[in-house]
Amino acid sequence: MNVLEKLQLFSANMAYEVAEDVNLTAKLNADCDHLNQLKDQFPVTQAQLPNGKSIPLLKTMQTSVCENDCNYCCFRSGRDTPRASLTPDELARAIVMLCDAGVAKGVFLSSGITGGGIRTQDRIIATAEILREKYHYQHYIHLKIMPGAEKDQIFRAMQLADRVSINLEGPNEHSLNKLAPHKVFFHDLLEPLRLIEEIRRTFPPYLAWKNTWPSSCTQFVVGAVGETDLDLLQTTYNIKNNFHITRAYYSSFSPVINTPFEHLPKPDPRRQHRLYQAFYLLRDYQFDLEELQFIKNGNLNLQIDPKLAWAEANLAELPVEINRADYQQLLKIPGIGPVTAQKICQMRSHGKIRDITTLRKLGIPTARAARFILLDGHRPAHQPGLFSCDP
């Protein structure tokens, strides 16, 4: 196989790696039918980056050979699947070629593990060094940190990347042992996340690419080994506060043939959606973990979004006075987010808000908010059952 054929081989299985948010509304720009065909052949997704920009992102690997035997993974050792490897120079050259052709304007680079996490990390770093230093590649790079990577390797990866990540996979050691029996939760996975934050905190940003240390994120496999939403969100909450990850990804388990988990059922797709809603509440809406409403089995209620569940329990009988609530209180109201909460605070400096239409003009879906607010001491009129269950 040539280099491009190897990249194509990685394409189908890279769907399991969540790199950035997929922009479902943006379309890949194409100047010709040939370019469209190229984009169909390679693992390129329209990705929403942390800065809000959207780019065609190549999701690829250093190698699909892996010595680990994770029970859910399509790349696990011993599984009968086509394998391929690329040298750092081969991969860097292919990335630049696809960039020059307009196929991708950024790269997410992961890898199977061969020769241990440290040796694999060296190859990933070498690819990024060739891109930045030999080809003067200016586009977005997201580098995967391998289990057990050393601090100097993490430091070098952070000097080259716009984002780094390491997949925790499970929320704790017990879950990880079922998913990936040869990985060590604290040493192999949690420690690199701690080192990423330590480097950001102790080294000046001028040492990094574009004078800014990269953001960091992690990923969990959801629904394979009996972990609860509380387990997942407890770990998310802790690493968000302690290691300042900017994103957690919740990848709904999907059974892969010829793996030990091939006969396990897929989880309800609503579960992944609820986890993301809860994550945004923790990250953007100033919720504490203790405020989230869990049902008896430790999971979120699939029938109602977690912000609405909190409001039903806390605001239905004690609505919030829009004219007196502080910013944090406003964020707790269904239909009000960070932007509209700021607008309310600014508008109140010019006088009281007395009319529901004023909130509607600010972009607030008042059908969601009306049940939980007061306007100058009065409940606004609302029609039950019309509000959405989004935050």
C-alpha angles and dihedrals in degrees: 000000000000123000096268092048089054091051089051089051090058092051104088097044096046087075086083091063112080106205108163135346111291112235103222095185101048119083128212111257114237132184096193145005090259091060091050089053091051091052091051091055098053133058095260122149130180098247130196106221126212090257091057096253121128122222139165101258124200110219108200146145141234089222139349089210110105133179094198121094103211107176097229102035127110089212097052116138115266094025114128102240134126112271133199139172134199129202116234091253093048093049095045091049091050092049091052091047092053090046092052089049090054093244096120136008098193141020138226108201122198132153148197112248119256123167091006133301094285095056091043091051090053091058093049091050091047090055092051092047091053090049095050101035106030101032097026089228108192100181131101119294125189112188125197115225111221123229110272096014114166124244094250090053092049090049092052093046089051090052090058105036139075090208136012129193143178122195115234088188093189129041094234144007093272094056093042091054089060095045100039112009096187098052122091112220101210102033102035102035115012095044094059089052089053091049092051090057092043090055092049090049100045107033124067115252094234086078090065134078109285088359092284129104112234124256118247136218142170140209135222131200107230127209106007106098108027099266114156129229087246089057091051096044094044090057091042091051092049097048092043090056098037103034100023098229110181096209142023119196122207110203112195110229115255118187117241121204118247094027128107089251097050094113097047115112124248113253121244105280090225089069093066090048093051091049091054091049090051092048091054090051090055095044105035108016101050095241120156119224090245090061094062115100115234126183122228097281092056094256133118117257107264092204098062135033114252096243092054090045090056092047092050090054098042113021107033091086097024106044121191120252103232093206095056106029118111123230094269093050091050091054090060093062115098110248095025119101135174095282097047092042088057091048091053092051091050094046093051090063087070097047145302123312107232105158130067089218089066090061090046090055089055089061096258115145094231094190086072098041103041098082092056104044144070124211111207089334097314132103111238118233113263140172113236116232098024100093120099123238095231119111 
